[in-house]
C-alpha cells in the first residue's frame, strides 16, 4: 500500500475526515457548505439598503458597517475575504459604503420615472421583511448558527488582530439581539458619531492614496478602469456606487467619470447578444439594465438619437429585468449583483419598483449573525456532488461500503442506502427542466445551487452527472438514465466551436468568463465518458464526436510546460493570480478517469498519453520541498492545492500505467504526509481563498479542504505497493 511512514496516521486521518464530512450533511440530506463572508458583498448590501431607505433599514446597515470596521485590514484596505490582501475594488466599495454613516448622507436621486411601480412591503420595526420566500426568518434563512465570541480564525468580532491582519478599531460593550434574530450592539444616538467608522474612513483614504497616488476623482476612476480593461462588467457598477456615495466629487461631475452602459440592447432578442459585442459578460445582464438606467438618469447622452432610443427603452428593459429576477429576488443568489441592481434602480427614480422590493427582501434575508453578507447564498449542488464523489473514493467504490484495497476497516458512519436514495432524488430534483429565463439555457443542466437564483452551468452539470453515476453504481434506474441523457445533451449544446466547454452560454462574448476553459472542458469529458456506454445510439455517437473535439481543445490549450489554467479558481499570491495546480490537477483527474473511453471517441491514444504524462511531470516539478503544493513557486502551500495534486497523481496510477511510476509514488507519499500533518490528522481543515467568483472576486468554501483531503487520501491509501 502507498502510505506515509505512519500507517495508523493515515487510517486515523481518513476516519476523522470521513466522519466530519458525513456530519456536515444538512438535515435536508445534502450538503450546503459555508462560503466566506465578503467585505465586498457587505459593502454593496449596506449601501443598497441605505439608498432605498436608510432609516427603515438602520439596524442592518449598522450591523454591516460594524463588520466592515472590525474586518478592515491592518494596512487600511479591504480584501475580498478575511484572508485576502487589500485590493482596489473592494476598498473603494467599502470606502463608499462608509459614507452612509454620515447623517447628512443623501445619494443623488433622479425623479421618479413614468414606469408603473409596486410599493415596497411594509417591514417590521427593525427594517426586515417578516419572512423570506423560504418561510424562514430572514437572519436565519441561511441556517447560520449564532456567532461565537471569536470567529473561525480566533478573530474577535469587534476588531482584534487575527490571521488576516485586520486592524483594531473601537469595541462596543453591549451586544443585543434584534427581534429578527440579528446579533447587533446597542445603537448609539446616530451611527455617524462612531469614532471607529471615522477612523476606518481615514485608514481607507490613506490606503487609496498609497495605491493610486491621489484621492482626486479622476485618478480613482482611472485606476478602477485600468484594472478591468475593456470589460465593463464590474468597473461601471463600482464607479456608479462611488458616484452615488459622493466619492467621485459633486453629482454633476461624478457622472462624467462613469461610462454609460447601453441598456437599450437588453430589449433585443437574446439570440442576438453574441453579435452585439456587449461590454459586459453574459451573467451581468441585470447590471447592464439597472446600472445603465441610473447612468442615463443622471447623465443624458448628447446624441439625440441615442437619447431618444434609451428613453424609449426604459420601460421595456425594466420588464426584461423583472423576467430575469428569480422569485426570491436575488440575481444569481449574489448579494453584490443584487445590490448593484437595487441601488441603481432606487437612485435612478424607481425606488418603489417591484424589482427593488424583491431585491431588498433577498438582501435582508441573507445577512449573517455577525452582520456580514456572503458572496453567494451557497454552492449546495456543487459541494454535494464533490462530497459524493469524495466519499466514493474512486471508480468502483461506493459510499455505503468501503472500496477495495482500502486502508483500515469499514466506517460505521457510511451513508446507508436510504441516504443514497435521498441524494439521488435531490440531485434529480435540481436538474433544470425548462428553458432558463436568465440565460435562455435549454433544459437538462444543473446549477451550483438548488435555489431559484442559480443558473445552470457546465461545471455543475458535469459534477452532477458524475455523482449520479456513482449513486447508480448498483444499476441504472430509467429515471436516472433519462436525466443523464438530458444532461449530456445539454453539455453538447454548450460546446463552443473550438471544442471547449464554457461556463454558461455558448459564445456570447469574447470576454474571459464566456470563453471555453480547460478545467470545465475536462470535467465535461469525464462526465461524458462515465455515461458513454449507457447512452442511446444517436446520442452516443454525438457524444463521441464531442469528446474528440473537446480533447483536441485540451491538447491545444495545454501550456508548453504541461499545465492547464482554470477559469474559476486562482491563487492570490501567484503570478497573474492564476492557479495551474488546480487546473492541471482537475483536468488530469477527469481525463485519467475516462482514459478507457478514448478509443471510442477516435482521439489518438498516443497524443492522449503524452498530454497526461506532460501534466504529471509538471505537477511533480512544482511540488514543494516539504511535500505540499501551492499555486506557484515560493507561495505557501495550501490543503486544497496539495489534496488536488495528490488526488490527480493517485488517479493516474489507479487508472493507467505511466512512465517512472516510482517518482509519482514518492510524490504521493510526501503529499499525503503533508496533508496528515497540516490537517492535524483530519481534525483541522482551514480553508484558503482559492475560489474565484463572478468578476474575479475571491472566496473560500469551508468544505473544500475537507472534501479534497478525503478524496486524495482515500485514493493514496488504496494504491497497491509498487515500491
C-alpha positions as CSV (number, residue, x, y, z in Angstrom):
1,X,0.0,0.0,0.0
2,X,1.1,3.6,-0.6
3,X,1.0,5.2,2.8
4,X,3.1,7.6,4.8
5,X,5.5,6.1,7.3
6,X,2.8,6.1,9.9
7,X,0.1,3.8,8.5
8,X,-2.1,4.3,11.6
9,X,-1.9,8.1,11.0
10,X,-3.4,7.7,7.6
11,X,-6.2,5.4,9.0
12,X,-7.0,7.9,11.7
13,X,-7.0,10.8,9.4
14,X,-9.3,9.1,6.9
15,X,-11.7,8.1,9.6
16,X,-11.8,11.7,11.0
17,X,-12.2,13.3,7.6
18,X,-15.0,10.9,6.7
19,X,-16.8,11.4,9.9
20,X,-16.6,15.1,9.7
21,X,-17.8,15.2,6.1
22,X,-20.8,13.0,6.9
23,X,-21.6,15.1,9.9
24,X,-21.6,18.2,7.7
25,X,-24.5,16.9,5.8
26,X,-27.6,19.1,6.5
27,X,-30.9,17.9,7.8
28,X,-32.3,18.1,4.3
29,X,-30.0,15.2,3.3
30,X,-27.5,17.2,1.2
31,X,-24.5,19.5,1.8
32,X,-24.8,23.3,1.8
33,X,-21.3,24.2,2.9
34,X,-20.4,27.7,4.1
35,X,-18.9,30.4,1.9
36,X,-16.7,33.0,3.3
37,X,-18.1,36.3,4.4
38,X,-17.3,39.1,2.0
39,X,-16.4,42.7,2.6
40,X,-17.5,43.5,-1.0
41,X,-20.9,41.9,-0.5
42,X,-21.4,43.6,2.8
43,X,-20.4,47.0,1.5
44,X,-22.7,46.8,-1.5
45,X,-25.6,45.4,0.5
46,X,-25.3,48.1,3.2
47,X,-25.2,50.8,0.6
48,X,-28.1,49.5,-1.4
49,X,-30.3,49.4,1.7
50,X,-29.2,52.9,2.6
51,X,-30.2,54.2,-0.9
52,X,-33.6,52.6,-0.7
53,X,-34.4,53.7,2.9
54,X,-31.6,54.4,5.4
55,X,-33.9,54.9,8.3
56,X,-36.0,51.8,7.7
57,X,-33.0,49.5,7.4
58,X,-30.8,51.2,10.0
59,X,-30.2,48.1,12.1
60,X,-29.0,46.0,9.1
61,X,-26.9,48.9,7.9
62,X,-25.4,49.4,11.3
63,X,-24.5,45.7,11.6
64,X,-22.8,45.7,8.2
65,X,-20.8,48.9,8.9
66,X,-19.6,47.5,12.2
67,X,-18.5,44.3,10.5
68,X,-16.6,46.2,7.9
69,X,-14.8,48.3,10.5
70,X,-13.9,45.2,12.5
71,X,-12.5,43.4,9.4
72,X,-10.5,46.2,7.9
73,X,-7.0,45.0,7.1
74,X,-4.1,46.5,9.1
75,X,-3.0,48.4,6.0
76,X,-6.3,50.3,5.9
77,X,-7.8,48.5,2.9
78,X,-10.1,45.5,2.5
79,X,-9.7,42.2,0.6
80,X,-12.4,40.0,-0.8
81,X,-12.3,37.6,2.2
82,X,-10.9,38.0,5.7
83,X,-7.9,36.0,4.4
84,X,-7.3,38.2,1.4
85,X,-4.9,41.1,0.9
86,X,-6.4,44.5,0.3
87,X,-7.4,45.3,-3.3
88,X,-8.6,48.5,-5.0
89,X,-12.1,47.4,-5.9
90,X,-13.2,46.1,-2.5
91,X,-11.5,49.0,-0.7
92,X,-13.3,51.6,-3.0
93,X,-16.6,49.9,-2.3
94,X,-16.1,49.7,1.5
95,X,-14.9,53.4,1.4
96,X,-18.1,54.3,-0.4
97,X,-20.3,52.2,2.0
98,X,-18.9,54.1,5.0
99,X,-20.3,57.3,3.5
100,X,-23.8,56.2,4.8
101,X,-22.5,56.6,8.4
102,X,-22.8,60.3,8.0
103,X,-26.3,61.5,8.9
104,X,-26.0,64.0,6.1
105,X,-25.7,61.2,3.5
106,X,-28.2,61.6,0.7
107,X,-27.5,59.9,-2.6
108,X,-28.3,61.8,-5.7
109,X,-31.8,60.6,-6.7
110,X,-33.4,61.0,-10.1
111,X,-37.0,62.0,-10.2
112,X,-39.4,59.1,-10.3
113,X,-39.8,57.6,-13.8
114,X,-43.1,57.1,-15.6
115,X,-43.0,53.4,-15.1
116,X,-45.6,51.8,-13.0
117,X,-44.1,50.8,-9.7
118,X,-45.0,48.4,-6.9
119,X,-44.7,49.7,-3.3
120,X,-42.1,48.1,-1.1
121,X,-43.8,45.9,1.5
122,X,-44.1,47.4,5.0
123,X,-41.4,46.0,7.3
124,X,-41.2,45.4,11.0
125,X,-39.7,47.9,13.3
126,X,-36.1,46.9,12.6
127,X,-36.4,47.1,8.9
128,X,-36.6,43.4,7.8
129,X,-39.4,41.8,6.0
130,X,-41.1,39.3,8.4
131,X,-40.4,36.2,6.4
132,X,-38.2,35.3,3.4
133,X,-39.6,33.4,0.4
134,X,-38.5,30.1,2.0
135,X,-40.6,30.7,5.1
136,X,-37.6,31.2,7.3
137,X,-36.9,34.3,9.4
138,X,-34.5,36.5,7.3
139,X,-31.4,36.3,9.5
140,X,-31.8,32.6,9.9
141,X,-32.6,31.7,6.3
142,X,-29.1,30.5,5.6
143,X,-29.0,28.2,8.6
144,X,-26.1,30.0,10.2
145,X,-25.6,29.3,14.0
146,X,-25.2,32.2,16.4
147,X,-21.8,33.8,16.1
148,X,-19.2,32.7,18.6
149,X,-17.3,35.5,20.6
150,X,-14.3,34.6,18.4
151,X,-14.6,33.7,14.8
152,X,-13.1,30.8,12.8
153,X,-9.5,32.2,13.0
154,X,-9.6,33.5,16.6
155,X,-10.6,36.9,15.4
156,X,-12.7,38.8,17.9
157,X,-15.7,40.1,16.0
158,X,-15.2,43.6,17.5
159,X,-11.8,44.1,16.0
160,X,-8.6,42.5,17.4
161,X,-5.9,41.4,15.1
162,X,-6.3,37.9,13.6
163,X,-4.5,35.8,11.0
164,X,-5.9,38.0,8.2
165,X,-4.1,41.1,9.5
166,X,-7.2,43.1,10.3
167,X,-7.0,46.3,12.2
168,X,-8.3,47.2,15.6
169,X,-11.0,49.9,15.9
170,X,-13.3,50.6,18.8
171,X,-15.1,48.0,20.7
172,X,-18.8,48.0,21.7
173,X,-19.7,46.6,25.0
174,X,-23.4,45.8,24.9
175,X,-24.5,43.1,22.4
176,X,-28.2,42.6,21.9
177,X,-30.4,40.6,19.6
178,X,-33.0,42.3,17.4
179,X,-36.5,40.8,17.0
180,X,-35.3,39.5,13.7
181,X,-32.6,37.4,15.3
182,X,-29.7,39.5,14.1
183,X,-27.0,39.9,16.7
184,X,-26.0,43.6,17.0
185,X,-24.8,46.1,19.5
186,X,-26.9,48.8,21.3
187,X,-27.4,51.7,18.8
188,X,-25.8,55.0,19.7
189,X,-27.6,58.2,19.0
190,X,-26.5,58.2,15.4
191,X,-24.2,55.9,13.5
192,X,-22.3,58.9,12.1
193,X,-20.9,59.6,15.6
194,X,-18.9,56.4,16.0
195,X,-15.2,57.1,16.1
196,X,-14.4,53.6,14.7
197,X,-16.1,54.5,11.4
198,X,-14.3,57.8,11.2
199,X,-11.1,56.0,11.8
200,X,-11.9,53.4,9.2
201,X,-12.5,56.1,6.6
202,X,-9.2,57.8,7.3
203,X,-7.4,54.5,7.1
204,X,-9.1,53.7,3.8
205,X,-8.1,57.1,2.4
206,X,-4.5,56.6,3.4
207,X,-4.5,53.2,1.6
208,X,-6.0,54.6,-1.5
209,X,-3.5,57.5,-1.5
210,X,-0.7,55.0,-1.4
211,X,-2.2,52.7,-4.0
212,X,-3.5,55.3,-6.5
213,X,-1.3,58.2,-5.7
214,X,-4.2,60.6,-5.4
215,X,-7.7,60.9,-4.0
216,X,-8.8,63.0,-6.9
217,X,-11.9,61.6,-8.6
218,X,-10.3,61.3,-12.0
219,X,-7.4,59.3,-10.6
220,X,-9.6,56.9,-8.7
221,X,-11.9,56.3,-11.7
222,X,-8.9,55.8,-14.0
223,X,-7.4,53.3,-11.6
224,X,-10.6,51.2,-11.4
225,X,-11.0,51.2,-15.2
226,X,-7.4,50.2,-15.8
227,X,-7.9,47.2,-13.5
228,X,-10.7,45.8,-15.7
229,X,-9.7,46.9,-19.2
230,X,-12.4,46.6,-21.8
231,X,-14.7,44.5,-19.6
232,X,-17.2,46.9,-18.0
233,X,-19.0,44.2,-16.1
234,X,-17.6,45.4,-12.7
235,X,-15.8,48.7,-13.3
236,X,-19.0,50.6,-14.2
237,X,-21.0,49.3,-11.2
238,X,-18.1,50.1,-8.9
239,X,-17.9,53.6,-10.2
240,X,-21.6,54.0,-10.1
241,X,-21.7,53.2,-6.4
242,X,-18.7,55.6,-5.8
243,X,-20.6,58.3,-7.6
244,X,-23.8,57.7,-5.6
245,X,-21.7,57.9,-2.4
246,X,-20.1,61.2,-3.3
247,X,-16.6,59.7,-3.6
248,X,-16.2,61.0,-7.1
249,X,-17.0,64.6,-6.4
250,X,-20.1,66.5,-6.9
251,X,-23.1,64.9,-8.6
252,X,-22.8,66.6,-11.9
253,X,-19.0,66.0,-12.3
254,X,-19.1,62.5,-10.9
255,X,-21.3,61.0,-13.7
256,X,-18.9,62.2,-16.3
257,X,-16.4,59.6,-14.8
258,X,-18.9,56.7,-15.1
259,X,-19.1,55.2,-18.6
260,X,-22.7,54.8,-19.9
261,X,-24.0,51.2,-20.5
262,X,-26.2,50.6,-23.5
263,X,-29.2,49.1,-21.5
264,X,-31.3,49.5,-24.6
265,X,-29.7,46.4,-26.1
266,X,-31.4,44.3,-23.4
267,X,-34.7,44.7,-25.2
268,X,-33.4,42.9,-28.3
269,X,-33.9,39.1,-28.7
270,X,-31.3,37.2,-26.6
271,X,-30.2,35.2,-29.6
272,X,-28.6,38.4,-31.0
273,X,-26.5,39.1,-27.9
274,X,-23.4,37.2,-29.2
275,X,-23.4,39.6,-32.2
276,X,-23.8,42.8,-30.3
277,X,-20.3,42.9,-28.6
278,X,-21.9,43.6,-25.2
279,X,-19.5,45.5,-22.8
280,X,-20.4,43.0,-20.0
281,X,-20.4,39.3,-19.8
282,X,-23.4,37.1,-20.2
283,X,-24.3,36.7,-16.5
284,X,-24.3,40.5,-15.9
285,X,-27.4,41.4,-17.9
286,X,-29.3,42.8,-14.9
287,X,-26.4,45.1,-14.1
288,X,-26.3,46.3,-17.8
289,X,-30.0,47.3,-17.4
290,X,-30.1,48.8,-13.9
291,X,-26.7,50.4,-13.9
292,X,-27.3,51.7,-17.4
293,X,-30.6,53.2,-16.3
294,X,-29.1,55.1,-13.4
295,X,-26.3,56.4,-15.6
296,X,-28.9,57.6,-18.1
297,X,-31.0,59.3,-15.4
298,X,-28.0,61.3,-14.2
299,X,-26.3,62.0,-17.5
300,X,-28.3,62.1,-20.7
301,X,-26.4,61.3,-24.0
302,X,-25.7,64.3,-26.2
303,X,-26.6,62.4,-29.3
304,X,-30.4,63.0,-29.8
305,X,-30.9,59.6,-31.4
306,X,-29.2,57.7,-28.6
307,X,-31.0,59.8,-26.0
308,X,-34.4,59.0,-27.7
309,X,-33.7,55.3,-28.0
310,X,-32.7,55.0,-24.4
311,X,-35.6,57.0,-23.2
312,X,-38.0,54.7,-25.1
313,X,-36.2,51.6,-23.8
314,X,-36.5,52.3,-20.1
315,X,-39.8,50.6,-19.5
316,X,-39.1,47.6,-21.8
317,X,-35.7,47.0,-20.3
318,X,-37.1,47.1,-16.8
319,X,-39.7,44.5,-17.9
320,X,-36.8,42.3,-19.1
321,X,-35.1,42.8,-15.7
322,X,-38.2,41.6,-13.9
323,X,-38.3,38.5,-16.0
324,X,-34.7,37.8,-15.1
325,X,-35.3,38.2,-11.4
326,X,-35.9,35.0,-9.5
327,X,-38.8,34.6,-7.1
328,X,-36.6,35.2,-4.1
329,X,-35.3,38.4,-5.5
330,X,-31.6,37.5,-5.6
331,X,-29.9,37.7,-9.0
332,X,-27.6,34.7,-9.3
333,X,-28.1,34.3,-5.5
334,X,-25.4,37.0,-5.3
335,X,-25.5,39.9,-2.9
336,X,-23.2,42.2,-5.0
337,X,-25.2,41.8,-8.2
338,X,-28.5,42.2,-6.5
339,X,-27.2,45.2,-4.5
340,X,-26.0,47.0,-7.7
341,X,-29.4,46.5,-9.3
342,X,-31.2,47.7,-6.2
343,X,-29.1,50.8,-5.6
344,X,-29.1,51.7,-9.3
345,X,-32.9,51.4,-9.7
346,X,-33.6,53.3,-6.5
347,X,-31.2,56.1,-7.4
348,X,-32.5,56.1,-10.9
349,X,-36.0,57.1,-10.0
350,X,-37.5,53.7,-9.3
351,X,-37.2,53.2,-5.5
352,X,-40.7,51.7,-5.3
353,X,-40.3,49.4,-8.3
354,X,-41.1,45.7,-7.6
355,X,-37.6,44.7,-8.6
356,X,-36.2,46.8,-5.8
357,X,-38.7,45.4,-3.3
358,X,-37.8,41.8,-4.2
359,X,-34.1,42.7,-4.1
360,X,-34.4,44.2,-0.7
361,X,-36.2,41.1,0.6
362,X,-33.3,39.0,-0.6
363,X,-30.6,41.2,1.0
364,X,-32.5,41.3,4.3
365,X,-32.8,37.5,4.3
366,X,-29.1,37.0,3.5
367,X,-27.4,38.8,6.3
368,X,-25.4,36.7,8.7
369,X,-25.5,36.9,12.5
370,X,-22.2,38.8,12.6
371,X,-23.5,41.5,10.3
372,X,-21.8,40.3,7.1
373,X,-23.1,39.0,3.8
374,X,-21.5,36.1,1.9
375,X,-20.6,36.4,-1.8
376,X,-23.4,33.9,-2.7
377,X,-26.0,32.1,-0.7
378,X,-24.5,28.7,-1.1
379,X,-22.9,26.2,-3.5
380,X,-25.2,23.3,-2.4
381,X,-25.3,21.3,-5.6
382,X,-21.5,21.8,-6.2
383,X,-20.4,20.8,-2.7
384,X,-22.9,17.9,-2.6
385,X,-21.5,16.4,-5.8
386,X,-18.0,16.9,-4.7
387,X,-18.8,15.2,-1.4
388,X,-20.5,12.2,-3.0
389,X,-17.5,11.6,-5.3
390,X,-15.0,12.1,-2.4
391,X,-16.9,9.6,-0.3
392,X,-16.9,7.2,-3.2
393,X,-13.1,7.5,-3.4
394,X,-12.5,6.0,-6.9
395,X,-14.5,4.3,-9.7
396,X,-15.8,1.1,-8.4
397,X,-16.2,2.1,-4.8
398,X,-19.5,3.1,-3.2
399,X,-20.5,5.4,-0.5
400,X,-22.3,2.8,1.5
401,X,-19.4,0.3,1.6
402,X,-15.7,0.8,1.8
403,X,-13.8,0.5,-1.5
404,X,-11.5,-2.4,-2.3
405,X,-7.9,-2.3,-1.1
406,X,-8.7,0.4,1.4
407,X,-6.5,1.1,4.5
408,X,-8.3,0.2,7.6
409,X,-11.8,-1.2,8.2
410,X,-15.3,-0.1,7.4
411,X,-16.6,3.0,9.0
412,X,-20.0,2.8,10.7
413,X,-20.8,6.3,9.6
414,X,-21.0,5.4,5.9
415,X,-24.2,6.5,4.2
416,X,-26.9,3.9,4.2
417,X,-28.8,3.1,1.1
418,X,-31.7,5.3,2.2
419,X,-29.4,8.3,2.2
420,X,-28.1,7.4,-1.2
421,X,-31.6,7.3,-2.5
422,X,-32.4,10.6,-0.9
423,X,-29.3,12.2,-2.6
424,X,-30.3,10.7,-5.9
425,X,-33.8,12.1,-5.7
426,X,-32.5,15.5,-4.6
427,X,-30.0,15.7,-7.5
428,X,-32.7,14.7,-9.9
429,X,-34.9,17.5,-8.5
430,X,-32.2,20.0,-9.0
431,X,-32.0,19.4,-12.8
432,X,-33.5,22.3,-14.7
433,X,-36.4,21.1,-16.9
434,X,-37.4,24.3,-18.6
435,X,-35.7,27.0,-20.6
436,X,-33.9,29.2,-18.0
437,X,-35.2,32.8,-18.1
438,X,-31.8,34.3,-17.2
439,X,-29.5,32.8,-19.9
440,X,-32.2,31.1,-22.1
441,X,-30.3,27.8,-21.4
442,X,-32.1,24.7,-22.7
443,X,-33.5,22.2,-20.2
444,X,-31.1,19.5,-18.9
445,X,-28.4,21.3,-16.9
446,X,-27.6,21.7,-13.3
447,X,-26.7,24.9,-11.4
448,X,-24.4,25.4,-8.4
449,X,-27.3,25.5,-6.0
450,X,-30.9,24.3,-5.8
451,X,-32.0,27.9,-5.1
452,X,-34.0,29.9,-7.6
453,X,-31.3,32.4,-8.5
454,X,-28.8,29.8,-9.6
455,X,-28.1,29.3,-13.3
456,X,-27.2,26.0,-15.0
457,X,-23.6,25.8,-16.0
458,X,-21.1,23.3,-17.5
459,X,-19.1,22.6,-14.3
460,X,-22.0,21.8,-12.1
461,X,-23.8,19.7,-14.8
462,X,-20.6,17.6,-15.2
463,X,-20.4,17.2,-11.4
464,X,-24.0,16.2,-11.1
465,X,-23.6,13.6,-13.9
466,X,-20.6,12.0,-12.2
467,X,-22.4,12.0,-8.8
468,X,-25.4,10.3,-10.3
469,X,-23.2,7.7,-11.9
470,X,-21.7,6.9,-8.6
471,X,-25.1,6.8,-6.9
472,X,-26.4,4.4,-9.5
473,X,-23.4,2.0,-9.3
474,X,-25.7,-0.9,-8.4
475,X,-27.7,-0.5,-11.6
476,X,-29.1,2.3,-13.7
477,X,-32.6,3.5,-12.9
478,X,-34.6,4.6,-16.0
479,X,-35.2,8.0,-14.5
480,X,-31.5,8.5,-13.8
481,X,-30.7,7.4,-17.3
482,X,-33.2,9.9,-18.7
483,X,-31.7,12.7,-16.6
484,X,-28.2,11.7,-17.5
485,X,-29.0,11.7,-21.2
486,X,-30.6,15.1,-20.9
487,X,-27.5,16.4,-19.0
488,X,-25.1,15.0,-21.7
489,X,-27.3,16.6,-24.4
490,X,-27.2,19.9,-22.5
491,X,-23.3,19.8,-22.4
492,X,-23.2,19.0,-26.1
493,X,-25.3,22.1,-26.8
494,X,-23.0,24.2,-24.7
495,X,-19.8,23.2,-26.6
496,X,-18.1,26.1,-28.4
497,X,-16.8,26.0,-31.9
498,X,-13.2,25.5,-30.6
499,X,-14.3,22.2,-28.9
500,X,-14.1,23.6,-25.4
501,X,-16.9,24.0,-22.9
502,X,-17.7,27.5,-21.5
503,X,-19.5,28.2,-18.2
504,X,-23.0,29.4,-19.0
505,X,-23.5,30.3,-22.6
506,X,-22.1,29.3,-26.0
507,X,-20.1,32.2,-27.3
508,X,-21.9,35.2,-26.0
509,X,-18.8,37.4,-25.9
510,X,-15.0,37.3,-26.2
511,X,-14.6,38.2,-22.5
512,X,-12.9,35.6,-20.3
513,X,-15.9,34.4,-18.4
514,X,-17.7,33.5,-21.7
515,X,-14.8,31.6,-23.2
516,X,-14.0,27.9,-23.2
517,X,-12.0,26.8,-20.2
518,X,-9.8,23.7,-19.7
519,X,-11.0,22.6,-16.2
520,X,-14.7,22.7,-17.2
521,X,-13.9,21.0,-20.5
522,X,-12.0,18.2,-18.8
523,X,-14.8,17.8,-16.3
524,X,-17.4,17.5,-19.1
525,X,-15.2,14.9,-20.9
526,X,-15.1,12.9,-17.7
527,X,-18.9,13.1,-17.3
528,X,-19.4,12.1,-21.0
529,X,-17.0,9.2,-20.6
530,X,-18.7,7.9,-17.5
531,X,-22.1,7.6,-19.2
532,X,-21.0,6.9,-22.8
533,X,-21.8,3.2,-22.9
534,X,-25.3,3.8,-21.3
535,X,-26.4,6.3,-23.9
536,X,-28.8,5.5,-26.7
537,X,-27.2,5.1,-30.1
538,X,-27.6,8.6,-31.7
539,X,-26.7,10.4,-28.5
540,X,-23.7,8.1,-28.0
541,X,-22.4,9.0,-31.5
542,X,-22.8,12.7,-30.9
543,X,-21.1,12.4,-27.5
544,X,-18.1,10.5,-29.0
545,X,-17.7,13.3,-31.6
546,X,-18.0,15.9,-28.9
547,X,-15.4,14.2,-26.7
548,X,-13.0,14.1,-29.6
549,X,-13.4,17.8,-30.2
550,X,-13.0,18.6,-26.5
551,X,-9.8,16.5,-26.3
552,X,-8.4,18.4,-29.2
553,X,-9.2,21.7,-27.4
554,X,-7.5,20.4,-24.3
555,X,-4.4,19.4,-26.3
556,X,-4.2,22.8,-27.8
557,X,-4.9,24.6,-24.5
558,X,-2.2,22.8,-22.6
559,X,0.7,25.1,-21.9
560,X,4.2,24.3,-23.1
561,X,5.2,23.3,-19.6
562,X,2.3,20.8,-19.4
563,X,-0.1,22.7,-17.2
564,X,-3.7,24.0,-17.7
565,X,-5.0,27.2,-16.2
566,X,-8.6,27.2,-14.8
567,X,-11.1,30.0,-15.0
568,X,-13.0,29.9,-11.7
569,X,-10.0,29.2,-9.4
570,X,-6.8,31.0,-8.7
571,X,-4.2,31.9,-6.1
572,X,-4.0,35.3,-4.6
573,X,-0.2,35.3,-4.4
574,X,0.7,33.6,-7.7
575,X,1.8,35.2,-10.9
576,X,-1.2,36.7,-12.6
577,X,-3.2,35.2,-9.7
578,X,-3.5,32.0,-11.7
579,X,-3.7,28.5,-10.3
580,X,-2.3,26.0,-12.7
581,X,-2.1,23.4,-9.9
582,X,-5.9,23.4,-9.6
583,X,-6.4,23.4,-13.4
584,X,-3.9,20.7,-14.1
585,X,-4.9,18.5,-11.2
586,X,-8.6,18.6,-12.1
587,X,-8.0,18.1,-15.8
588,X,-5.7,15.2,-15.1
589,X,-8.1,13.5,-12.7
590,X,-11.0,13.7,-15.1
591,X,-9.0,12.6,-18.1
592,X,-7.5,9.7,-16.3
593,X,-10.9,8.5,-15.1
594,X,-12.2,8.3,-18.7
595,X,-9.0,7.1,-20.3
596,X,-10.6,3.8,-21.3
597,X,-13.1,5.7,-23.4
598,X,-10.5,7.4,-25.6
599,X,-10.5,4.7,-28.3
600,X,-14.3,5.0,-28.6
601,X,-14.2,8.7,-29.5
602,X,-11.4,8.4,-32.1
603,X,-8.8,10.6,-30.4
604,X,-5.2,9.5,-30.9
605,X,-4.3,7.4,-27.9
606,X,-0.6,8.3,-28.0
607,X,-1.5,12.0,-28.0
608,X,-3.7,11.4,-25.0
609,X,-1.0,9.6,-23.1
610,X,1.5,12.3,-24.0
611,X,-0.9,15.0,-22.8
612,X,-1.4,13.3,-19.5
613,X,2.2,12.5,-19.0
614,X,3.2,16.1,-19.5
615,X,0.7,17.1,-16.9
616,X,2.1,14.5,-14.4
617,X,5.6,15.8,-15.0
618,X,4.6,19.4,-14.4
619,X,2.8,18.5,-11.1
620,X,5.9,16.7,-10.0
621,X,8.1,19.6,-10.9
622,X,6.2,22.1,-8.7
623,X,5.8,20.1,-5.5
624,X,7.2,22.0,-2.6
625,X,10.2,20.9,-0.5
626,X,8.0,19.8,2.4
627,X,5.6,17.8,0.2
628,X,2.8,20.3,-0.3
629,X,1.6,22.2,-3.4
630,X,0.7,25.8,-3.9
631,X,-0.4,28.0,-6.8
632,X,3.2,28.8,-7.7
633,X,6.8,28.6,-6.7
634,X,7.6,30.4,-3.4
635,X,4.0,30.6,-2.4
636,X,2.8,28.9,0.8
637,X,1.2,25.5,0.2
638,X,-2.5,25.0,0.9
639,X,-4.5,22.0,1.9
640,X,-6.8,22.4,-1.2
641,X,-4.0,22.5,-3.7
642,X,-2.0,19.7,-2.1
643,X,-5.0,17.5,-1.9
644,X,-6.0,18.1,-5.5
645,X,-2.4,17.3,-6.7
646,X,-2.3,14.1,-4.7
647,X,-5.7,13.1,-5.9
648,X,-4.7,13.6,-9.6
649,X,-1.5,11.7,-9.3
650,X,-3.1,8.8,-7.4
651,X,-5.9,8.7,-10.0
652,X,-3.3,8.3,-12.8
653,X,-1.7,5.4,-11.0
654,X,-5.1,3.8,-10.3
655,X,-6.3,4.1,-13.9
656,X,-3.3,3.6,-16.1
657,X,0.4,2.7,-16.5
658,X,2.7,5.7,-16.7
659,X,6.4,6.2,-17.2
660,X,8.5,6.3,-14.0
661,X,5.7,5.4,-11.5
662,X,8.2,5.4,-8.6
663,X,8.7,9.2,-8.8
664,X,4.9,9.6,-8.7
665,X,4.6,7.2,-5.8
666,X,7.1,9.1,-3.8
667,X,5.4,12.4,-4.6
668,X,2.1,11.0,-3.4
669,X,3.7,9.7,-0.2
670,X,5.2,13.1,0.6
671,X,1.9,14.9,-0.3
672,X,-0.1,12.6,1.8
673,X,2.2,13.0,4.8
674,X,2.0,16.8,4.3
675,X,-1.8,16.6,4.4
676,X,-1.9,14.5,7.6
677,X,0.5,16.9,9.4
678,X,-1.3,20.1,8.2
679,X,-4.8,18.9,9.0
680,X,-3.8,17.6,12.4
681,X,-4.8,14.1,11.4
682,X,-8.0,15.4,9.8
683,X,-9.2,17.4,12.8
684,X,-8.5,20.9,11.3
685,X,-9.0,21.9,7.7
686,X,-8.7,25.7,7.5
687,X,-9.9,27.0,4.1
688,X,-7.9,29.1,1.7
689,X,-9.3,31.7,-0.8
690,X,-8.7,29.7,-4.0
691,X,-12.1,30.2,-5.4
692,X,-12.9,32.9,-8.0
693,X,-16.4,34.2,-8.1
694,X,-18.0,36.4,-10.8
695,X,-15.8,39.4,-11.7
696,X,-12.8,37.5,-10.2
697,X,-13.8,38.0,-6.6
698,X,-12.0,35.7,-4.2
699,X,-13.8,33.4,-1.8
700,X,-13.2,30.3,0.2
701,X,-15.6,27.4,0.9
702,X,-15.2,25.6,4.2
703,X,-15.9,22.2,2.8
704,X,-13.3,22.4,0.0
705,X,-10.2,21.4,2.1
706,X,-12.3,18.7,3.9
707,X,-13.7,17.2,0.7
708,X,-10.4,17.4,-1.3
709,X,-8.3,15.9,1.5
710,X,-10.7,12.9,2.0
711,X,-10.7,12.2,-1.7
712,X,-6.9,12.4,-2.0
713,X,-6.0,10.4,1.0
714,X,-8.6,7.7,0.2
715,X,-7.0,7.2,-3.2
716,X,-3.5,7.3,-1.9
717,X,-4.3,4.7,0.7
718,X,-5.8,2.3,-1.9
719,X,-2.8,2.2,-4.2
720,X,-1.0,-1.1,-4.4
721,X,2.5,-1.0,-3.0
722,X,4.9,-0.9,-6.0
723,X,7.9,0.1,-4.0
